Amino acid sequence: MSMNSTPRSNRIHIALFGKRNAGKSSLINAITKQETAVVSPVKGTTTDPVYKSMELLPLGPVVFIDTAGLDDEGELGELRKRKTLEVVEKTDLALLVIDAEEGLSDFDLSLAAYLRQKKIPALGVLNKIDLEAGTESLLKEMREKLELPVYAVSASSGKGVNELRKAMSEAVPDDEDKFKIVGDLVHTGDFVVLVTPIDKAAPKGRLILPQQQTIRDILEADAIAVVTKEYELKETLERLGTKPALVITDSQAFLKVAADTPKDVPLTSFSILFARHKGDLTELVRGARALEKLQDGDKILIAEACTHHQQSDDIGRVKIPRWIRQNTGKELHFEYASGYTFPGNITDYSLIVHCGSCMLNRRSMLHRIAQAVDAGVPIVNYGVLIAYVQGIFPRAIEMFPLAKLEWEEA
């Protein structure tokens, strides 16, 4: 991935839901003005969620998700519906597509209620209006019963699509200033030193994604990013000629970097920044305390959102289990999960240790944290845990008052 490409995890996720043959795929093609999705009159053409990343003005980088009909039937249909419902947890804006020929159904009402329960911004879309008379009366009924704004379109002719695009841009929550990675912690002209060991798991010629995204965020804040490796940090700071506003390190180099960074210079890690950017840092700090309560025989889930090539000293499968065993002195059992699907049996575990979630969008990571909290299972991420087991936790969260307060009062 090039530096100027927006990763899927940072794009607005727009998902289309509805019954089979409601015209979801045709609508995506009409909105994007591209043959993005496969279209067929046969019910159930879309079997698995299909993702398409693109630029959509005025929203900018988005990813459209075309889903299988939630009225699918049979054993295979149930599996498809399960996959579709998983999409809900990562959706920033839902389009509930309804066939004008069939009108409003109990199924549509229940789906609208489900989206409201999940607090997901949603729009109703009455599709195929070129085939149906009496559109206005149907629209009025739908708005009242669905409790949603509803727009009439014809995916085949393009009628109403521009109005829908405008409504979509207005419906997406504006979180631009709320969820910066580091830009709200620095000021114009500040020096920020990034300590980036060359990660063997990253493809050749690339920095790993959190490092790329943090550099971009620093530049957008009109600050100055200085990038170095852990063994050159001390010399970098000496030659810089001015005290940096912040040092950010890869979690695996925490001890070395903490030793070489003056005590009066704020220090944190990429993973801790992403714990705040993508999730709930306070809850993850609370999860770190669970290490003190682990008992012999407890099971721990190591969860990663990507499926990177594993190395001989892999962070998730080798280093973190080793550090936890050394810290607790307990005989523990570790299990592993990777990819976009979160295990359904999380109550089996005494602790969940999650990656930095650079491949997930914020809604997905918040959902995973909420699942753990609802199940009564502590959850922590890599960076928070590593800072804890290496004894430099208070310093690493010093600049985050709520997280610091949670740590001091726990």
C-alpha positions as CSV (number, residue, x, y, z in Angstrom):
1,M,0.0,0.0,0.0
2,S,1.4,3.4,-0.9
3,M,1.6,6.3,1.6
4,N,-1.2,8.2,-0.3
5,S,-3.7,5.3,-0.3
6,T,-6.3,5.4,2.4
7,P,-6.5,2.0,4.2
8,R,-9.9,0.4,4.5
9,S,-9.8,0.8,8.2
10,N,-9.8,4.6,7.9
11,R,-12.6,4.7,5.4
12,I,-16.3,5.4,6.1
13,H,-18.1,2.0,5.9
14,I,-21.4,2.3,4.1
15,A,-23.3,-1.0,4.1
16,L,-26.4,-1.9,2.1
17,F,-28.9,-4.2,3.8
18,G,-32.3,-5.6,2.7
19,K,-34.1,-8.6,1.3
20,R,-32.9,-10.6,-1.7
21,N,-33.4,-8.9,-5.0
22,A,-34.2,-5.5,-3.5
23,G,-31.6,-4.0,-5.8
24,K,-28.7,-3.5,-3.4
25,S,-26.0,-4.3,-5.9
26,S,-27.7,-2.2,-8.6
27,L,-27.9,0.7,-6.2
28,I,-24.2,0.5,-5.4
29,N,-23.5,0.7,-9.1
30,A,-25.8,3.7,-9.5
31,I,-24.3,5.6,-6.5
32,T,-20.7,4.9,-7.5
33,K,-21.4,5.2,-11.3
34,Q,-19.3,2.1,-11.8
35,E,-20.0,-1.6,-12.4
36,T,-18.9,-2.2,-8.8
37,A,-21.2,-5.1,-7.9
38,V,-22.4,-8.1,-9.9
39,V,-26.1,-7.7,-10.8
40,S,-28.6,-10.4,-11.8
41,P,-32.4,-10.9,-11.6
42,V,-31.7,-14.2,-9.8
43,K,-32.4,-13.9,-6.1
44,G,-29.3,-14.4,-3.9
45,T,-26.7,-13.4,-6.4
46,T,-24.7,-11.8,-3.6
47,T,-23.6,-14.6,-1.3
48,D,-20.9,-13.1,0.9
49,P,-20.2,-9.4,1.8
50,V,-18.4,-7.7,-1.0
51,Y,-16.2,-4.7,-0.2
52,K,-15.4,-1.9,-2.7
53,S,-13.1,1.0,-1.7
54,M,-13.4,4.2,-3.6
55,E,-13.7,8.0,-3.3
56,L,-17.2,9.4,-3.1
57,L,-17.6,13.1,-3.0
58,P,-18.2,14.9,-0.7
59,L,-17.6,12.1,1.8
60,G,-14.1,11.3,0.5
61,P,-12.6,7.8,1.0
62,V,-15.4,5.2,1.6
63,V,-15.9,1.5,1.4
64,F,-19.2,0.1,0.2
65,I,-20.3,-3.2,1.5
66,D,-22.8,-5.2,-0.6
67,T,-24.4,-7.9,1.6
68,A,-26.4,-11.0,1.0
69,G,-30.2,-10.7,1.5
70,L,-31.2,-11.2,5.1
71,D,-34.2,-13.2,4.0
72,D,-32.0,-15.9,2.6
73,E,-33.3,-19.5,3.3
74,G,-31.9,-22.9,4.2
75,E,-28.8,-23.9,6.0
76,L,-26.4,-22.1,3.7
77,G,-28.7,-19.1,3.8
78,E,-28.3,-19.0,7.6
79,L,-24.6,-18.8,7.2
80,R,-24.9,-16.0,4.7
81,K,-27.2,-14.1,7.1
82,R,-24.7,-14.5,9.9
83,K,-22.0,-13.0,7.7
84,T,-24.3,-10.1,6.8
85,L,-25.1,-9.4,10.5
86,E,-21.3,-9.3,11.2
87,V,-21.1,-6.4,8.8
88,V,-23.5,-4.4,11.0
89,E,-20.8,-4.1,13.7
90,K,-18.4,-2.3,11.4
91,T,-21.0,-0.1,9.6
92,D,-20.8,3.7,9.9
93,L,-23.8,4.3,7.7
94,A,-26.5,1.8,6.8
95,L,-28.8,1.9,3.7
96,L,-31.9,-0.2,4.2
97,V,-33.0,-1.0,0.6
98,I,-36.7,-1.8,0.0
99,D,-38.2,-3.0,-3.3
100,A,-41.0,-0.7,-4.3
101,E,-42.8,-3.6,-6.0
102,E,-43.0,-5.5,-2.7
103,G,-43.4,-2.6,-0.3
104,L,-42.7,-2.5,3.4
105,S,-42.5,-5.9,5.2
106,D,-42.2,-7.0,8.8
107,F,-38.7,-8.0,7.9
108,D,-37.8,-4.4,7.0
109,L,-39.3,-3.1,10.2
110,S,-37.3,-5.5,12.4
111,L,-34.1,-4.6,10.5
112,A,-34.7,-0.9,11.1
113,A,-35.3,-1.6,14.8
114,Y,-32.1,-3.6,14.9
115,L,-30.1,-0.7,13.4
116,R,-31.6,1.7,15.9
117,Q,-30.7,-0.6,18.7
118,K,-27.1,-0.6,17.5
119,K,-27.2,3.2,17.2
120,I,-26.1,3.0,13.6
121,P,-27.0,6.0,11.4
122,A,-29.3,4.7,8.7
123,L,-31.4,5.8,5.6
124,G,-34.2,4.0,4.0
125,V,-34.1,3.6,0.2
126,L,-37.2,2.8,-1.8
127,N,-35.7,1.3,-4.9
128,K,-37.3,0.5,-8.3
129,I,-39.7,3.5,-8.3
130,D,-39.8,3.4,-12.1
131,L,-41.8,0.2,-11.7
132,E,-44.3,1.3,-9.1
133,A,-47.0,4.0,-8.9
134,G,-48.1,5.7,-5.7
135,T,-44.6,6.3,-4.5
136,E,-45.4,9.4,-2.3
137,S,-48.0,7.5,-0.2
138,L,-45.6,4.6,0.2
139,L,-42.7,6.9,1.2
140,K,-44.9,8.6,3.9
141,E,-45.8,5.1,5.3
142,M,-42.2,4.0,5.3
143,R,-40.9,7.1,7.1
144,E,-43.5,6.7,9.8
145,K,-43.1,3.0,10.4
146,L,-39.3,2.7,9.9
147,E,-38.6,5.9,11.9
148,L,-36.0,6.8,9.3
149,P,-35.5,9.3,6.5
150,V,-36.5,7.5,3.3
151,Y,-35.5,8.4,-0.3
152,A,-37.0,7.2,-3.5
153,V,-34.6,6.1,-6.2
154,S,-34.4,4.1,-9.4
155,A,-31.1,2.4,-9.6
156,S,-31.7,1.5,-13.3
157,S,-32.5,5.1,-14.5
158,G,-30.5,7.0,-11.8
159,K,-33.6,9.0,-10.7
160,G,-33.2,10.2,-7.1
161,V,-29.6,9.0,-6.7
162,N,-28.0,12.5,-6.5
163,E,-30.5,13.3,-3.7
164,L,-29.5,10.1,-1.9
165,R,-25.8,10.9,-2.2
166,K,-26.4,14.3,-0.6
167,A,-28.4,12.7,2.3
168,M,-25.6,10.1,2.8
169,S,-23.0,12.9,3.2
170,E,-25.2,14.6,5.8
171,A,-26.0,11.4,7.7
172,V,-22.4,10.3,8.4
173,P,-21.2,11.6,11.8
174,D,-18.4,14.1,11.6
175,D,-15.7,12.7,13.8
176,E,-12.8,14.4,12.0
177,D,-11.5,16.3,15.1
178,K,-12.5,13.8,17.7
179,F,-10.5,10.7,16.8
180,K,-7.1,11.9,15.8
181,I,-4.1,9.6,16.4
182,V,-1.7,12.2,17.8
183,G,-2.6,15.5,16.1
184,D,-4.5,16.8,19.1
185,L,-1.5,16.2,21.4
186,V,1.0,18.4,19.5
187,H,1.2,21.9,18.2
188,T,2.4,23.6,15.0
189,G,6.1,23.3,14.7
190,D,6.6,20.7,17.4
191,F,9.1,18.0,16.9
192,V,7.8,14.4,17.3
193,V,10.3,11.6,17.3
194,L,9.0,8.2,16.1
195,V,11.1,5.2,17.0
196,T,10.3,2.6,14.3
197,P,12.2,-0.7,14.5
198,I,12.1,-2.4,11.1
199,D,9.3,-4.9,11.7
200,K,10.0,-8.3,10.0
201,A,6.3,-8.9,9.7
202,A,5.8,-5.9,7.5
203,P,6.2,-6.3,3.7
204,K,9.6,-5.4,2.3
205,G,10.0,-1.7,1.6
206,R,7.2,-0.6,3.9
207,L,6.6,0.7,7.4
208,I,3.8,-1.0,9.2
209,L,0.4,0.7,8.9
210,P,0.3,2.4,12.4
211,Q,3.6,4.1,11.7
212,Q,2.5,5.4,8.3
213,Q,-0.8,6.7,9.7
214,T,0.9,8.4,12.7
215,I,3.4,10.2,10.4
216,R,0.5,11.5,8.2
217,D,-1.4,12.7,11.3
218,I,1.7,14.6,12.6
219,L,2.1,16.3,9.2
220,E,-1.6,17.2,9.1
221,A,-1.1,18.9,12.5
222,D,1.7,21.0,10.9
223,A,4.2,19.4,13.3
224,I,7.6,17.8,12.3
225,A,8.1,14.1,12.2
226,V,11.6,12.7,12.9
227,V,11.9,9.0,12.2
228,T,14.7,6.8,13.7
229,K,15.4,3.3,14.9
230,E,15.8,2.4,18.5
231,Y,19.6,2.1,18.5
232,E,19.9,5.6,16.9
233,L,17.4,7.3,19.2
234,K,20.0,8.7,21.7
235,E,22.1,10.2,18.9
236,T,19.0,11.5,17.2
237,L,17.9,13.4,20.4
238,E,21.4,14.8,20.9
239,R,21.6,16.1,17.3
240,L,18.1,17.4,17.2
241,G,19.1,20.6,19.0
242,T,15.7,21.0,20.6
243,K,13.6,19.0,23.0
244,P,10.9,17.0,21.2
245,A,7.3,17.5,22.3
246,L,6.8,13.7,22.2
247,V,8.5,10.4,21.6
248,I,6.5,7.6,20.1
249,T,7.9,4.1,20.0
250,D,7.0,0.7,18.8
251,S,5.9,-1.2,21.9
252,Q,8.5,-3.9,21.5
253,A,11.3,-1.3,22.0
254,F,9.7,0.3,25.1
255,L,12.5,-0.5,27.6
256,K,15.3,0.7,25.3
257,V,13.5,3.8,24.3
258,A,12.4,4.7,27.8
259,A,16.0,4.4,29.0
260,D,17.3,6.7,26.2
261,T,14.5,9.3,26.4
262,P,14.9,12.1,29.0
263,K,12.4,11.9,31.9
264,D,11.0,15.3,31.0
265,V,10.1,14.3,27.5
266,P,6.6,12.6,27.1
267,L,6.8,9.0,25.9
268,T,4.1,6.7,24.6
269,S,3.7,4.0,21.9
270,F,1.9,3.6,18.6
271,S,-0.2,0.9,20.1
272,I,-1.4,3.0,23.0
273,L,-2.2,5.9,20.6
274,F,-4.3,3.4,18.5
275,A,-6.0,2.1,21.7
276,R,-7.4,5.6,22.0
277,H,-7.9,6.3,18.3
278,K,-9.7,3.1,17.5
279,G,-11.1,2.0,20.8
280,D,-11.5,2.8,24.5
281,L,-8.2,3.4,26.2
282,T,-9.7,3.6,29.6
283,E,-11.3,0.2,29.3
284,L,-8.1,-1.3,27.9
285,V,-6.1,0.2,30.9
286,R,-8.7,-1.4,33.2
287,G,-8.0,-4.7,31.4
288,A,-4.3,-4.6,32.1
289,R,-5.1,-4.9,35.9
290,A,-6.6,-8.4,35.1
291,L,-3.1,-9.8,34.9
292,E,-2.8,-9.5,38.7
293,K,-5.8,-11.8,39.1
294,L,-4.9,-14.6,36.7
295,Q,-4.7,-18.1,38.1
296,D,-3.1,-21.4,37.0
297,G,-5.1,-23.0,34.2
298,D,-6.7,-19.7,33.0
299,K,-7.2,-19.3,29.3
300,I,-6.2,-16.2,27.4
301,L,-7.2,-15.2,23.9
302,I,-4.7,-13.5,21.7
303,A,-6.8,-11.7,19.0
304,E,-5.4,-10.2,15.9
305,A,-7.4,-8.4,13.2
306,C,-5.0,-9.3,10.4
307,T,-3.4,-12.5,9.1
308,H,0.2,-11.4,8.7
309,H,3.0,-13.8,8.1
310,Q,4.2,-15.2,11.5
311,Q,7.9,-14.8,12.4
312,S,10.0,-17.1,14.7
313,D,9.7,-14.5,17.5
314,D,6.1,-13.4,16.6
315,I,4.7,-10.7,18.9
316,G,1.3,-12.3,19.4
317,R,2.2,-16.0,19.5
318,V,5.6,-15.9,21.2
319,K,6.6,-12.6,22.9
320,I,3.3,-11.7,24.6
321,P,2.6,-15.2,26.0
322,R,6.2,-15.2,27.3
323,W,5.9,-11.8,28.9
324,I,2.6,-12.7,30.6
325,R,4.0,-15.9,32.0
326,Q,7.1,-14.1,33.3
327,N,5.0,-11.4,34.8
328,T,2.4,-13.6,36.5
329,G,4.4,-16.7,37.2
330,K,1.2,-18.7,36.3
331,E,0.7,-21.8,34.1
332,L,-1.7,-20.3,31.5
333,H,-3.2,-21.6,28.3
334,F,-3.1,-19.4,25.2
335,E,-5.5,-19.6,22.2
336,Y,-5.4,-17.5,19.1
337,A,-7.8,-15.8,16.7
338,S,-7.0,-13.7,13.6
339,G,-9.0,-11.9,10.9
340,Y,-12.2,-10.0,10.8
341,T,-14.3,-12.5,12.7
342,F,-14.2,-12.3,16.6
343,P,-14.7,-15.7,18.4
344,G,-18.2,-16.3,19.8
345,N,-17.0,-18.1,22.9
346,I,-15.2,-15.3,24.7
347,T,-16.7,-16.2,28.0
348,D,-14.3,-19.1,28.1
349,Y,-11.4,-16.7,28.6
350,S,-10.0,-14.9,31.6
351,L,-8.4,-12.2,29.5
352,I,-8.4,-11.0,25.9
353,V,-5.3,-9.5,24.5
354,H,-6.0,-7.6,21.3
355,C,-3.7,-6.2,18.6
356,G,-3.5,-2.5,17.9
357,S,-6.5,-2.9,15.5
358,C,-4.9,-0.9,12.6
359,M,-6.9,-3.1,10.2
360,L,-10.3,-2.5,11.9
361,N,-12.3,0.6,11.8
362,R,-13.3,2.3,15.1
363,R,-16.8,0.9,15.2
364,S,-15.5,-2.6,14.8
365,M,-13.0,-2.3,17.6
366,L,-15.5,-0.6,19.9
367,H,-17.9,-3.5,19.3
368,R,-15.2,-6.0,20.2
369,I,-14.5,-4.1,23.4
370,A,-18.3,-3.9,24.2
371,Q,-18.6,-7.7,23.6
372,A,-15.9,-8.3,26.1
373,V,-17.3,-5.9,28.7
374,D,-20.8,-7.4,28.3
375,A,-19.4,-10.9,28.8
376,G,-17.4,-9.7,31.9
377,V,-14.1,-10.6,30.3
378,P,-11.2,-8.0,30.7
379,I,-9.7,-6.9,27.4
380,V,-6.3,-5.1,26.8
381,N,-4.3,-4.4,23.7
382,Y,-0.7,-5.1,22.9
383,G,0.8,-1.7,23.6
384,V,-1.1,-1.3,26.9
385,L,-0.1,-4.8,28.1
386,I,3.6,-4.4,27.0
387,A,3.9,-1.1,28.9
388,Y,2.4,-2.8,31.9
389,V,4.6,-5.9,32.0
390,Q,7.7,-3.9,31.4
391,G,7.0,-1.6,34.3
392,I,6.7,1.7,32.4
393,F,3.0,2.0,32.3
394,P,2.5,5.3,34.3
395,R,4.8,7.2,32.1
396,A,3.3,5.8,28.9
397,I,-0.2,7.0,29.7
398,E,0.8,10.3,31.5
399,M,-0.7,12.5,28.7
400,F,-4.1,10.8,28.9
401,P,-5.8,12.0,32.0
402,L,-8.8,9.7,32.1
403,A,-6.7,6.6,31.5
404,K,-4.2,7.8,34.1
405,L,-7.0,8.3,36.6
406,E,-8.4,4.8,35.9
407,W,-4.9,3.4,36.6
408,E,-4.4,5.3,39.8
409,E,-7.8,4.5,41.3
410,A,-8.0,0.8,40.3
